[in-house]
Amino acid sequence: MTSTSSIQPPANRSGSQHQESRLVALSHQPKAEVVSADPIQEDVEFLKAQIAKLSREQTKIQDLLSSLGFALRSFNNLNQFLELTPLISARVSDADGGVLLTFTKEGRIRLEAIYCGQGEGIDVIKKTFEKLESLGSGNTEALELDELDDWLQSALENVAILHSTSILVKNIERGRLFIFSTSENYIWDITRRKLVQLVADQTAVAIANNDLTRKLRQKEKQDRELEIASEIQNHLLPRECPRISGLALAAECRNAYRVGGDYYDFIPSNYDRVRHQDDPKLVQCVPWSIVIGDVMGKGVPAGLIMTMTRGMLRAEVLNRHTPAQVLSHLNRVMYPDLDNSHRFVTLFYSEYDPVSRKLSFCNAAHHPPLLWRAQTDTIEQLDTWGMLIGLDMDSKYEEGEVTLEPGDIILYYTDGFTDAVNAHGDRFDEANLYESFQTACRTHNNPNEIVDALFKKVSQFTYPKIRNSDDMTLVVVQVQSETVKPCQ
């Protein structure tokens, strides 16, 4: 008989033994691999960081350029603005420092401002630019501008990397902006070049604005001086026509500029009698000099010579010489000054005697006055031979004389009238003046109306020109019907 055996199940284990068994089993299983981070995500984070950094750099650069623009608008002192230029250029280009040099009209070099950070070789750079300024000051070792960059590169070859940008005002180099770095890894790329160029351009604008401001101030100063000169000259010309027995007078002077070279005057031959108001007879008998002149040129120089002529002529009249002697003496006295200034004076000098109604006259190359005869309605010229005042010290002058009748009218004028030009380039000339004067004498009753009519005529001729090209002066003398008795 065959016997069988059976396998008995294992006895139950406690909980702790069961857990140990599981841990042992797990420890014999293969370990899982560690999963690394996503490489795309890492690139994204890196790019974000770089963009943020770039944004901060751009903001910094924008702020720097904005601050320079604010300084350009706000600073009235050019030096204050120029002090900022090297600092801003160094900051926007990540350089160690910046230097601004300006050039004078004579080509001299001036060290306007220098900015240096910290680092090796900074002291050498400072001393190099200071030496450069002394070399560019016009001494025997003067440094030419086209040698500037080469000289600096050679002097700083072992110390710094140097780059320059020109500062141009109206295509003229007025300075140069340098940036430098002591780092061998510094790269002068196109972005940095453009940023420094922006700084250089704003510096050029500041220099140009300063030039305009200086010119404006100079012009304002000249305008004030011209205004004073104009006031003085207006006071030297007669404020009003004097009362001359037997004559009616009118005069007007219109300068092309504030100060002119035209001159007219009424000079009594005896100031004592003119001031002796308690005896009208003495006043009536006083002869009067009537004079008109024109200094070659316009503006202040002509005005100064006109003033000198007036003073010397008035002094000469008091000597009671003849008209020819008056002009001869005046020419001798004024010749040295006129010769040095290369200017001349035309002058018509006349003297009227109220008792005889005779007009004695002498002409120094001035336009001859026109005499309209009331009885015959004809025009005569009052002229004698004579050279310009100041042309020859020994000039001689002829003398003429004419007797005036009641109603006769004399026109003294300067060449500003006959030389007046219209829009087509035509001159008013003597023929138009003759015709206009004759018409005015026929249709107007007093000298003031004649003066107004002649100025109106030339204004109509030159219209639409706004300003005269030369000074214009008129003196009109009309003989009255009254007679003056001889003085006792």
QUIVEN-V507357 format. One record per residue. N is the residue number from 1. RES is the residue in one small letter. PHI is phi in radians with two decimals (999 if undefined). Layout:
n = [N N]
res = [RES RES]
phi = [PHI PHI]
//
This chain:
n = [1 2 3 4 5 6 7 8 9 10 11 12 13 14 15 16 17 18 19 20 21 22 23 24 25 26 27 28 29 30 31 32 33 34 35 36 37 38 39 40 41 42 43 44 45 46 47 48 49 50 51 52 53 54 55 56 57 58 59 60 61 62 63 64 65 66 67 68 69 70 71 72 73 74 75 76 77 78 79 80 81 82 83 84 85 86 87 88 89 90 91 92 93 94 95 96 97 98 99 100 101 102 103 104 105 106 107 108 109 110 111 112 113 114 115 116 117 118 119 120 121 122 123 124 125 126 127 128 129 130 131 132 133 134 135 136 137 138 139 140 141 142 143 144 145 146 147 148 149 150 151 152 153 154 155 156 157 158 159 160 161 162 163 164 165 166 167 168 169 170 171 172 173 174 175 176 177 178 179 180 181 182 183 184 185 186 187 188 189 190 191 192 193 194 195 196 197 198 199 200 201 202 203 204 205 206 207 208 209 210 211 212 213 214 215 216 217 218 219 220 221 222 223 224 225 226 227 228 229 230 231 232 233 234 235 236 237 238 239 240 241 242 243 244 245 246 247 248 249 250 251 252 253 254 255 256 257 258 259 260 261 262 263 264 265 266 267 268 269 270 271 272 273 274 275 276 277 278 279 280 281 282 283 284 285 286 287 288 289 290 291 292 293 294 295 296 297 298 299 300 301 302 303 304 305 306 307 308 309 310 311 312 313 314 315 316 317 318 319 320 321 322 323 324 325 326 327 328 329 330 331 332 333 334 335 336 337 338 339 340 341 342 343 344 345 346 347 348 349 350 351 352 353 354 355 356 357 358 359 360 361 362 363 364 365 366 367 368 369 370 371 372 373 374 375 376 377 378 379 380 381 382 383 384 385 386 387 388 389 390 391 392 393 394 395 396 397 398 399 400 401 402 403 404 405 406 407 408 409 410 411 412 413 414 415 416 417 418 419 420 421 422 423 424 425 426 427 428 429 430 431 432 433 434 435 436 437 438 439 440 441 442 443 444 445 446 447 448 449 450 451 452 453 454 455 456 457 458 459 460 461 462 463 464 465 466 467 468 469 470 471 472 473 474 475 476 477 478 479 480 481 482 483 484 485 486 487 488]
res = [m t s t s s i q p p a n r s g s q h q e s r l v a l s h q p k a e v v s a d p i q e d v e f l k a q i a k l s r e q t k i q d l l s s l g f a l r s f n n l n q f l e l t p l i s a r v s d a d g g v l l t f t k e g r i r l e a i y c g q g e g i d v i k k t f e k l e s l g s g n t e a l e l d e l d d w l q s a l e n v a i l h s t s i l v k n i e r g r l f i f s t s e n y i w d i t r r k l v q l v a d q t a v a i a n n d l t r k l r q k e k q d r e l e i a s e i q n h l l p r e c p r i s g l a l a a e c r n a y r v g g d y y d f i p s n y d r v r h q d d p k l v q c v p w s i v i g d v m g k g v p a g l i m t m t r g m l r a e v l n r h t p a q v l s h l n r v m y p d l d n s h r f v t l f y s e y d p v s r k l s f c n a a h h p p l l w r a q t d t i e q l d t w g m l i g l d m d s k y e e g e v t l e p g d i i l y y t d g f t d a v n a h g d r f d e a n l y e s f q t a c r t h n n p n e i v d a l f k k v s q f t y p k i r n s d d m t l v v v q v q s e t v k p c q]
phi = [999 -1.60 -1.87 -2.03 -2.16 -2.10 -1.58 -1.54 -1.13 -1.16 -1.19 -1.10 -1.73 -1.24 -1.11 -1.19 -1.13 -1.13 -1.15 -1.08 -1.07 -1.17 -1.11 -1.13 -1.10 -1.17 -1.18 -1.54 -1.36 -1.17 -1.31 -1.39 -1.33 -1.38 -1.45 -1.35 -1.21 -1.26 -1.11 -1.10 -1.11 -1.11 -1.10 -1.08 -1.10 -1.11 -1.12 -1.05 -1.12 -1.17 -1.11 -1.09 -1.11 -1.10 -1.10 -1.13 -1.13 -1.11 -1.09 -1.09 -1.12 -1.06 -1.12 -1.12 -1.16 -1.15 -1.13 -1.19 -1.12 -1.11 -1.09 -1.09 -1.37 -1.77 -1.35 -1.61 -1.75 -1.08 -1.07 -1.09 -1.19 -1.14 -1.15 -1.40 -1.01 -1.11 -1.08 -1.11 -1.10 -1.21 -1.18 -1.25 -1.87 0.98 -1.68 -1.37 -3.03 -2.54 -2.41 -2.03 -1.97 -2.07 -2.07 -1.42 -1.09 -1.46 1.53 -1.40 -1.77 -2.25 -1.46 -1.39 -2.78 -2.46 -2.17 -2.29 -1.46 -1.83 2.67 -1.27 1.60 -1.12 -1.08 -1.11 -1.11 -1.02 -1.12 -1.13 -1.25 -1.13 -1.15 -1.04 -1.07 -1.19 -1.22 -1.68 -1.75 1.54 -1.45 -1.17 -1.82 -1.00 -1.74 -1.30 -1.12 -1.28 -1.71 -1.09 -1.09 -1.11 -1.13 -1.19 -1.06 -1.22 -1.22 -1.94 -1.03 -1.73 -2.03 -2.59 -1.66 -2.16 -2.39 -2.18 -2.36 -1.33 -1.92 -1.89 -2.18 0.96 1.12 -2.01 -1.29 -1.78 3.13 -2.53 -1.87 -1.93 -2.19 -2.45 -2.50 -1.58 -1.57 -1.23 -1.55 -1.21 -2.03 -1.60 -1.57 -1.17 -1.14 -1.13 -1.09 -1.18 -1.14 -1.18 -1.11 -1.07 -1.13 -1.10 -1.14 -1.17 -1.14 -1.09 -1.10 -1.10 -1.16 -1.11 -1.09 -1.15 -1.07 -1.12 -1.10 -1.12 -1.15 -1.12 -1.13 -1.13 -1.15 -1.09 -1.13 -1.12 -1.09 -1.11 -1.15 -1.14 -1.10 -1.14 -1.09 -1.12 -1.10 -1.09 -1.13 -1.08 -1.27 -1.35 -1.26 -1.01 -1.18 -2.66 -1.29 -1.31 -1.59 -1.92 -1.00 1.50 -2.26 -2.04 -2.18 -2.66 -2.67 -2.72 -2.19 -2.13 -1.44 -1.21 -2.16 -1.08 -2.05 -2.19 -1.89 -1.35 -2.55 -2.49 -2.81 -2.18 -2.17 -1.29 -1.36 -2.50 -1.18 -1.11 -1.24 -1.10 -1.41 -1.48 -1.25 -1.35 -2.23 -1.00 -1.10 -1.14 -1.17 -1.14 -1.50 -1.28 -1.20 -2.18 -1.62 -2.05 -2.35 -2.45 -2.61 -2.61 -1.50 -1.12 1.89 -2.40 1.43 -1.09 -0.99 -1.13 -1.11 -1.14 -1.18 -1.04 -1.09 -1.11 -1.07 -1.03 -1.10 -1.21 -1.18 -1.07 -1.16 -1.22 -1.08 -1.13 -1.35 1.05 -1.51 -1.24 -0.97 -1.14 -1.19 -1.04 -1.22 -1.11 -1.15 -1.06 -1.10 -1.13 -1.24 -1.52 -0.96 -1.03 -1.19 -1.20 -1.15 -1.20 -1.55 1.01 -2.27 -2.36 -2.27 -1.67 -2.62 -2.02 -1.99 -2.39 -2.32 -1.89 -1.81 -1.10 -1.30 -1.61 1.00 -1.69 -2.00 -1.64 -2.60 -2.64 -2.10 -1.90 1.08 -1.57 -1.07 -1.11 -1.08 -1.83 -1.95 -1.67 -1.52 -1.14 -1.26 -1.91 0.96 -2.14 -2.07 -2.05 -1.73 -1.76 -2.56 -2.45 -1.41 -3.10 -1.61 -0.99 -1.23 1.71 -1.50 -2.55 -1.08 -1.75 -1.10 -1.94 -2.25 -1.47 -2.20 -2.23 -2.64 -2.53 -1.71 -1.66 -1.95 -0.94 1.65 -1.12 -2.29 -1.97 -1.99 -1.66 -2.63 -1.88 -1.24 -1.06 -1.27 -1.27 -1.60 -1.06 -2.08 -1.60 -1.15 -1.61 1.51 -1.50 -1.47 -1.19 0.94 -1.18 -1.10 -1.13 -1.15 -0.99 -1.11 -1.15 -1.15 -1.10 -1.11 -1.13 -1.14 -1.28 -1.83 -2.10 -1.75 -2.47 -1.07 -1.05 -1.15 -1.17 -1.05 -1.07 -1.14 -1.22 -1.13 -1.13 -1.13 -1.24 -1.17 -1.13 -1.21 -1.53 -0.99 -1.71 -1.07 -1.50 -2.19 -1.21 -1.51 -2.56 -1.18 -2.29 -2.36 -2.26 -2.29 -2.04 -2.12 -2.06 -1.44 -1.52 -1.38 -1.19 -2.00 -2.00 -1.37 -1.05 -1.32 -1.50]
//
